[in-house]
Amino acid sequence: MACRSLRTRLACSYDVTQSVAGDGPWMRRREMNLLTRLRSFCSSLNTAAYVNQPQAQSQPQQQQPSQPQRIESSYESPIRRRPYNAEAKMRMKAYRREAMQRQYAQELEDEEKYFQIDHEVMYKKGDPGTVEGIVRDHSTVGYFVTLPNKREGFLACSQLGCSGGIPLLKRLYKVGDEITVRAEIVGDGGRDRLYTRKDS
């Protein structure tokens, strides 16, 4: 509105001046100056109006923070997982247990056939601190030995370097065989601990 009213006033003043002085070169220069000033003034008004516009429309609305979206991968594992089956799991445990038992039995059988006592690491007859005992009975993990002082001792199969077992122990020492041992007396009427290895 200000620009339009200014143009109207300038146009009126131009008409009055032209009617008084005529159409001379001096008036044409003045007209050009007025028009130039009018253009610059109108452009400054337009720029100020553009700058003073409300910034709410130009600024984007702030978005509310949203929850992180879950990224779904398109990769599919080649491993197919079976549903949980308690019966199948128990059956698999039984299979493993049976396999371990068979392996242990095979190891015992091989040991029974091929195991030999290493006499180099064992006490020999006449070594100081040793006595001669008599094998009275077998167990799966050692021998019951009768000592010269009529006490009874137990000789573990680990002293011979084997894992035990009645067939193997019967093959190594029979009932009535003599064996060199070192006795460690145990009180309260228990069996004495017997050792046959020098490093024990």
C-alpha positions in Angstrom: 0.0 0.0 0.0 2.8 2.4 0.8 4.4 1.7 -2.5 1.2 2.3 -4.5 0.5 5.6 -2.7 4.0 6.8 -3.3 3.7 6.1 -7.0 0.4 8.0 -7.1 1.9 11.0 -5.5 4.9 11.0 -7.7 2.7 10.6 -10.8 0.6 13.6 -9.7 3.7 15.8 -9.0 5.0 14.8 -12.4 1.8 15.8 -14.1 1.8 19.2 -12.3 5.4 19.9 -13.2 4.9 18.9 -16.8 1.9 21.1 -17.1 3.9 24.1 -15.7 7.3 23.7 -17.4 6.5 21.7 -20.5 8.3 18.6 -21.8 12.0 19.7 -21.7 15.2 17.7 -21.4 15.6 18.9 -17.8 12.3 17.4 -16.9 13.1 14.1 -18.6 16.2 13.8 -16.4 14.3 14.6 -13.3 11.7 12.0 -14.3 14.3 9.3 -14.8 15.8 10.2 -11.4 12.4 9.9 -9.7 11.6 6.6 -11.4 15.0 5.2 -10.3 14.5 6.3 -6.7 11.0 4.8 -6.8 12.2 1.4 -8.0 15.0 1.2 -5.4 12.5 2.3 -2.7 9.9 -0.3 -3.8 12.5 -3.1 -3.9 13.7 -2.2 -0.4 10.1 -2.3 0.8 9.5 -5.7 -0.7 12.8 -7.0 0.8 11.8 -5.8 4.3 8.3 -7.3 4.0 9.8 -10.6 3.0 12.3 -10.6 5.8 9.6 -9.7 8.4 7.3 -12.5 7.4 6.6 -15.0 10.3 9.1 -17.7 10.4 6.7 -20.4 11.6 5.8 -21.4 8.1 9.4 -21.6 6.8 10.6 -23.6 9.8 9.8 -27.3 9.7 7.8 -28.6 12.6 9.9 -30.5 15.2 9.1 -34.1 15.1 8.5 -35.9 18.4 11.2 -38.4 19.2 10.0 -41.8 18.1 11.0 -45.1 19.5 13.9 -46.9 17.6 12.6 -49.1 14.9 13.7 -52.7 14.9 15.8 -53.5 11.9 14.6 -56.8 10.5 17.3 -58.7 8.7 16.5 -60.7 5.6 19.3 -63.2 6.4 18.0 -66.6 7.2 20.3 -69.1 9.0 20.9 -72.3 7.1 20.6 -74.2 10.4 17.2 -75.5 11.0 16.4 -75.7 14.7 14.3 -78.5 15.9 11.7 -78.0 18.6 12.6 -79.1 22.1 11.9 -82.7 22.7 12.6 -84.0 26.2 12.3 -87.7 25.3 14.8 -87.3 22.4 17.2 -85.5 24.8 17.0 -88.3 27.4 17.5 -90.9 24.7 20.6 -89.0 23.4 22.0 -88.9 26.9 21.5 -92.6 27.3 23.3 -93.2 24.0 26.3 -91.2 25.1 26.3 -92.9 28.5 26.3 -96.3 26.9 29.1 -95.2 24.5 31.3 -94.1 27.4 30.6 -97.3 29.3 31.6 -99.4 26.2 34.8 -97.3 25.8 35.7 -97.7 29.5 35.1 -101.5 29.3 37.3 -101.7 26.2 40.1 -99.8 28.0 39.9 -102.1 31.0 40.0 -105.1 28.7 43.1 -103.8 26.9 44.7 -103.0 30.2 43.9 -106.4 31.6 45.6 -108.0 28.6 48.7 -105.8 28.1 49.4 -104.1 31.5 52.7 -104.9 33.1 54.1 -103.7 36.4 57.1 -101.4 36.3 59.4 -103.0 38.9 62.0 -100.3 38.6 59.8 -97.8 40.6 58.7 -100.4 43.2 60.2 -101.4 46.4 62.5 -104.4 46.4 62.9 -107.1 49.1 65.3 -105.9 51.8 64.8 -102.1 51.2 64.9 -100.2 54.5 61.4 -99.5 56.0 59.7 -102.3 54.1 58.1 -105.5 55.1 56.9 -108.6 53.3 53.1 -109.0 53.2 50.9 -111.8 52.1 47.9 -111.1 49.7 44.8 -112.2 51.5 42.0 -111.1 49.2 41.2 -108.9 46.1 38.9 -106.1 45.6 38.1 -104.1 42.5 40.5 -101.3 43.6 43.3 -103.1 45.4 44.5 -105.8 47.7 44.0 -106.8 51.3 47.4 -107.7 52.6 48.3 -109.4 55.9 51.5 -108.0 57.5 54.0 -109.9 59.6 52.8 -108.2 62.8 49.3 -109.7 62.1 47.9 -106.4 61.2 46.0 -106.0 58.0 46.7 -103.3 55.4 45.2 -102.2 52.1 47.2 -101.7 48.9 45.5 -99.5 46.4 45.7 -100.4 42.7 47.0 -96.8 42.0 50.3 -97.9 43.6 50.7 -100.5 40.9 49.9 -97.9 38.1 46.7 -99.5 36.9 43.0 -98.6 37.2 42.0 -101.9 38.9 39.5 -104.5 38.2 39.3 -108.1 39.6 40.6 -109.9 36.5 43.6 -107.6 36.2 44.5 -107.7 39.9 44.2 -111.5 40.0 46.6 -111.7 37.1 49.1 -109.5 38.8 49.0 -111.0 42.3 47.2 -114.1 43.4 46.0 -114.9 46.9 49.0 -116.1 49.0 51.6 -114.2 46.9 54.3 -112.3 48.8 54.6 -108.5 48.1 57.1 -105.9 49.4 55.3 -102.9 50.9 55.9 -100.0 53.2 53.2 -99.7 55.9 51.8 -96.6 57.4 50.0 -97.4 60.6 46.4 -96.0 61.0 45.0 -95.8 64.5 41.6 -96.7 65.8 41.8 -100.3 64.6 41.7 -99.4 60.9 43.6 -101.0 58.1 47.2 -99.8 57.5 48.0 -97.9 54.3 50.4 -99.8 52.2 52.8 -98.3 49.5 54.9 -100.1 46.9 56.2 -97.2 44.9 59.5 -95.5 46.0 58.1 -92.1 45.0 55.0 -92.4 47.2 
